[in-house]
Amino acid sequence: MASLTRDFAAKHPFNSPLETGIRALVVLEAFYPRRCDLLEVTWLDHLVVHTGDLEWHDAPESLHPDLPHRAGELLVRRQLVERSLRLMQRMHLIDECETEAGIEFCASEDAPSYVDLLQAPYSNALKARAKWMAEHFSSLPNDALRQLIESRIGRWTAEFSADETLLGVSQ
């Protein structure tokens, strides 16, 4: 199984569990000590590369191009984010916590050392956007963060929920 994952990641480096896991790790490390549930990590994973979608005066421009129909990314991204979080857990970089609200994730105590090693231009741009998001969102209560994200990417969230229901994957 490990060789299959390695082979897939080598042939498909973009949006692989490894790439998505590193993005999730960077976001969770920036948000530390805040814990986020799967849906929040999915939204934050989308926003960290599409910060321009927030349409705030001080938001950094998007790291990834603004392609049409990127709303569909959220349907695929949720399962991918879940797999990537599990991968980062196996590497002891992300911790899972069971709370009254459900399962939440946070950066492990080993995460900062790993994130500091990421020095490629893309990685530095990603870390800067995650830091910007954390400065704006990490102190918000969960409900306020959820409301803010829904107000900014509401049309995608609505499409995401509708698609999940149609596919029979809603919770």
C-alpha positions in Angstrom: 0.0 0.0 0.0 2.8 2.4 0.9 4.5 1.8 -2.5 1.1 2.4 -4.3 0.7 5.7 -2.5 4.3 6.7 -3.3 3.8 5.7 -7.0 0.6 7.7 -7.2 2.1 10.8 -5.5 5.1 10.6 -7.9 2.9 10.5 -10.9 0.2 12.9 -9.5 2.0 15.4 -7.2 -0.8 18.0 -7.2 -3.7 17.5 -4.8 -2.2 14.2 -3.6 -2.7 13.2 0.0 0.8 14.3 0.7 0.4 17.8 -0.8 -2.9 18.3 0.8 -1.6 17.0 4.1 1.2 19.5 4.0 -1.2 22.3 3.3 -3.5 21.2 6.2 -0.4 20.9 8.5 0.7 24.5 7.6 -2.8 25.8 8.3 -3.2 23.9 11.6 0.3 25.0 12.7 -0.6 28.6 12.0 -3.9 28.2 13.8 -2.3 26.4 16.8 -3.6 25.9 19.5 -7.0 26.1 17.9 -8.5 22.8 16.9 -10.6 22.5 13.7 -13.0 19.8 12.6 -12.9 18.2 9.2 -15.3 20.6 7.6 -13.3 23.6 8.9 -10.0 22.1 7.7 -11.6 21.5 4.3 -12.7 25.1 4.0 -9.4 26.4 5.3 -7.5 24.2 2.8 -9.6 25.8 0.0 -9.1 29.3 1.3 -5.4 29.1 1.9 -4.9 28.7 -1.8 -7.8 31.0 -2.8 -7.4 33.9 -0.4 -8.6 36.3 -3.1 -12.1 34.7 -2.8 -12.4 36.4 0.6 -12.5 39.8 -1.2 -11.0 41.6 1.8 -9.0 44.7 1.3 -5.9 43.2 2.9 -6.3 39.6 1.7 -3.3 38.3 -0.2 -3.9 37.4 -3.8 -4.8 33.7 -4.4 -1.9 31.3 -4.6 -3.7 29.1 -7.1 -5.4 30.4 -10.3 -9.1 31.4 -10.1 -10.5 28.7 -12.4 -14.2 28.5 -13.2 -16.1 25.8 -11.4 -13.7 25.5 -8.5 -16.7 25.1 -6.3 -16.6 21.4 -7.3 -13.2 21.2 -5.6 -14.9 21.1 -2.2 -16.7 17.9 -3.0 -13.5 16.2 -3.9 -11.4 18.1 -1.3 -13.3 16.9 1.8 -12.4 13.2 1.2 -8.9 14.2 0.2 -8.4 16.3 3.3 -9.6 13.5 5.5 -7.1 11.1 3.9 -4.3 13.7 4.2 -5.0 14.3 7.9 -4.7 10.6 8.5 -1.4 10.6 6.6 -0.1 13.5 8.7 -1.3 11.7 11.9 0.7 8.6 11.0 3.7 10.9 10.6 3.0 12.4 14.1 2.5 15.9 12.7 -1.2 16.3 13.4 -3.1 15.2 16.5 -6.7 14.1 16.6 -8.9 15.1 19.6 -12.3 13.7 20.5 -14.4 16.5 22.0 -18.1 17.1 22.8 -18.3 18.8 19.4 -16.8 15.7 17.6 -13.4 14.9 16.2 -11.1 17.9 15.8 -7.5 18.2 14.6 -4.6 20.3 15.6 -0.9 20.6 14.9 1.3 18.3 17.0 4.2 19.5 19.0 6.5 18.2 16.2 4.7 20.3 13.6 6.6 23.6 13.9 10.0 21.9 13.3 8.7 20.3 10.2 6.9 23.4 8.9 10.1 25.5 9.4 11.9 23.1 7.0 9.6 24.1 4.2 11.5 26.8 2.4 10.6 26.6 -1.3 9.0 29.8 -2.6 5.6 28.1 -2.9 5.9 26.9 0.7 6.8 30.3 2.0 3.8 31.8 0.1 1.6 29.1 1.6 2.9 29.8 5.1 2.3 33.6 4.7 -1.3 33.0 3.7 -1.9 30.6 6.5 -0.5 33.1 9.0 -2.7 35.8 7.5 -5.7 33.6 7.9 -4.8 32.7 11.4 -4.4 36.3 12.4 -7.9 37.0 11.1 -9.8 33.8 12.0 -8.1 31.8 14.8 -9.5 33.8 17.7 -13.1 33.5 16.4 -15.4 31.1 18.2 -16.2 28.0 16.0 -19.7 29.3 15.2 -18.4 32.7 14.2 -15.7 31.1 12.0 -18.3 28.9 10.4 -20.6 31.8 9.7 -17.8 33.9 8.3 -16.7 31.1 5.9 -20.2 30.4 4.8 -20.8 34.1 4.1 -17.6 34.2 2.0 -17.9 30.9 0.1 -21.6 30.3 0.7 -22.4 29.4 -2.9 -19.7 26.8 -2.9 -20.9 25.5 0.5 -24.4 25.2 -0.7 -23.3 23.4 -3.9 -21.1 21.1 -1.7 -24.0 20.2 0.6 -26.3 19.6 -2.4 -23.8 17.4 -4.2 -23.2 15.4 -1.0 -26.9 14.8 -0.5 -27.3 13.8 -4.2 -24.4 11.3 -3.9 -25.7 9.9 -0.6 -22.6 11.0 1.4 -24.2 13.4 3.8 -23.9 12.8 7.4 
